Amino acid sequence: MSEFDGFWRWKLEIETQKDHILDDAHRREAYRRLWTILPRWQTYRPTKSTVCLRILEDSLGKMADAYNQIRSYSLLEFDEVPNKQLELIWHELGRVKEKDGKRDLYGYYSIVSVSKHLMFLWGQTLAFDSKVRARIPYNAPKGNRWCLEDWKRVMRSFQEDLRRDRETLDAFNRESLRRYGTCSIVPHGRFFDIYYHWEFRPRAGADDRG
C-alpha cells in the first residue's frame, strides 16, 4: 500500500495547472517509478515484464496529451470525461500486454493492463484484478478481457453510487487528507480497490459479490 501512496504524493507535488506527471519534464520519472512498482504488483508475467515495460514507455508518451485532458476529472465526474481521450488511453495501456504491443482490432484487452496502470496515474479507477472483479456488486464481465464500454459501464455504476453515498464520499476525503495532506485530488478508485481487495468481508449467506 505504501508504494501507491508514495507515487500519489509525488504526483500531487508535480501536478499544477500546467505541469503533470506525463509531460516532457516528468514522464521519464513517472515511467521509472512504474517500472519499479508494477512488476511487484503482478501486473505482468515475469517472463514478459521487460517487453511490457518497453511498450509502456512508448505508450506513456503517446497518451500524454490525452492524460492531461482527463486528469482533472474525478470519479464523480466520470460521465463528463471526453471519450476521445479515454479511448486513446484505453488502447495505449491495453496494448502494453498485447503481443508486439499491437492494438486489438475490437478494443478488447486485459482489464488489469489498462486499469492497474491508470489507477496509479489517475487514481479514479480500481485495478480490477480477479479478486475485485469477483466482489464488486455490478454486472461486470466474468472474463479478464474487457472492451472500453464494459469498463465505462462499471465505472458509471461506481460514480452513481458514490454520488448518492455522502458517508463514503466524506470517508474518502478524510482518508485522502490523512494520507496525503489534501483532498484536492482524491484517488477514489484506489480507495474502492482497497475496500474490495482487502477490507471486504461478505455477509453470512451472501454470494461473493456482496
MOMO-V682297 format. One record per run of one state. SS is the DSSP state (a for helix, b for strand, c for the rest). FROM is the first residue (numbers start at 1). TO is the last residue. Records with the same first field share a line. If there is no record, write none. Layout:
BEGIN
SS: FROM-TO, FROM-TO
END
This chain:
BEGIN
c: 1-1, 15-26, 42-45, 63-63, 71-74, 81-82, 98-98, 102-108, 122-129, 136-144, 147-147, 165-165, 181-187, 200-210
a: 2-14, 27-41, 46-62, 64-70, 75-80, 83-97, 99-101, 111-121, 130-135, 148-164, 166-180, 188-199
b: 109-110, 145-146
END
